[in-house]
Amino acid sequence: MKKYIISFLSAALVSAAFSAVSFADSSTVPTRLESLADLTQSIGASSGWQTKNNIRARVYTDATSYGPGSKNINVTIDKSTVGAADYQIYVWSQTSSGSTISDIYGTIGTSSITHSIPISRLLPVNSQGTFTVMLKVFQYGNPDGWLGDWETSSFSVVRTN
């Protein structure tokens, strides 16, 4: 009877270990590196980690609102999958008072890239708006090879100076 219980418990532990490893290898579970990055960086409006066409990425701002006196919006993009990809960032207004900028582009590997966007490029003095950031990812060296879009939640911006 003891041997049977020990064998049963051993089999259950091995099965649980394999299940845990399978779950940990799942693409929906953040890696330890991704979790560490979340703890060390201030994340505002975010797309969250998403996988599209085998590209695991996210885009986020450093705050969910930018009040009077704020000068810049810091937009960070992260990609955790291997290989280079080209990207373009759009900052667009959900209100009619702001403008859209889309001249931010480059190539990303697996390192984070942060762009600092002057609020003065988005809004005139003494105005406010609601904005969203969209990250468009393309195959490396192929501007027609669109792979997906990642979009942040909306955030508010007030410009007084």
N, C-alpha and C positions, 0 to 999 in steps of 0.2 A: 504494500500500500504506500509506504514512504517513497519508494522508487517511482511509482506512478505519479504521485503528487509533485515530486521534484522534476520529473520529466515534463509534466504538464506546465509547471511554472516556468521552466527553462524555455519551453517552446513559446509560451506567451510573451516572455521577455524578449526573445529574439524577434518575434513577430512585431511587437511594439517598436523595437529599435528600427526595423526596416521601414515601418510606417512613418516614423519620425524622420528618417533620412529621406524618404520619398517626398514628404511634405516640405522639408527644408530645401530640397532641390527644385521645388515648384517655382515657376517664373513669377507667381503672384506674391511670393514671400520676399520681403526686402532682404538684401544681403546685409551682413554685419557692417560693411563699409557704408551702405546707404543709411542704415540706422544711425551710425556714428555721425554722418554728415547732418542728419536731421537734428541731432543734439547740439552740434557746434555752430549751426547757422540759424539766423533768424529768418523764419519763413512766414511770409504774409499770404497774399493771394497765390494759390498754387493749382497746378493741374494734377498734382499727385503723380506718383510713378505709374506709367502706363506702357504697355508693350504693343507696338503696331508694326506690322511687317518685319518682325524680328528685331526691332529697335526698341530698347527699354530706355525711356527718357522722362524728364519732367522739366517744367519751367515754373519759376516762382519769383515773386517780388519780395523785398525786404520788409514790407509793411502792408497792412490792409487798408490804411488810409494815410494820406499825406496832408497835413494841416498847414496853416499859415506859417511861413518861414521855411518850409521844406524846399530844398533846392533841386534834388535829384530823386529819381526812382531807380533803384538798383534791381536789375533783372538778371537772374541767374539761370543758366541751363545746365543740366546734368545729363549724361548718357552713360549707362553702365555696361552696354554691350560692346564687344570688341570690334575694332575697325573704325575707320573715319567716315564721317557723313557731313554733307554740307547743310547749312541751315539759314533760315531767314526769320527775323523776329518782326512782328507787326504789333504796334501799340495802337489800339483804336478806341475811339470814344463811343460810348453807348448813349451819350447825350449829344445834342447838336452844337454845344458850345465849344467843343474841342476839335482838334485835328488828328489825323492819323499819320503815324510815321512808319515807314517800312524799309528804311535804308540800312538796317542793321543786318549784316550777314557775315558768314565765315564758315570755318570748318571745325568740327569738334571730334575729338577722340573719346577718351574716357575721363578726362579731367573736366572739372567745372569751369565754366566761362561766365563772367559777370560783366554786364554792360551798364554803365551809369547814364541814364537818360535825363537831360535837363527838363524840368517841369516847364520852363519857358518855351520849349519846343511844342508843348501840348496845349497850353492855355494862355490866353491873354491875361494881363494884370487884372486883379479883382474879379476873378471868375472861378468857377468850379465845374467839375465834371466827373463822370463815372467811366472808368476805363477797364479794358481787358487786354492781356498780352497773349498773342498767339505765336507759337513756335512751329514753323514749317520745316520738315526734315526731308532732304533729298539724297539720292545716291551720290556718293563722292564723285565729283567731276561730271555729273550728269544733271543739269538743271531741269530736265524733263522727267527725271526719275523720282517723282514725288513718292515719299514713303509714309507720310502721315502728318497730322496736326495735333498739337497739344495746346490746350487753352486754359488760362488761369480763371479762377472765379473773378468777379468784378471787384474793383477797389475805387475809393473816392480820392479826389485830388482837389485841393483848394489853393489857389495862387493869389497872394495879396501883393507881391512885389516883383 
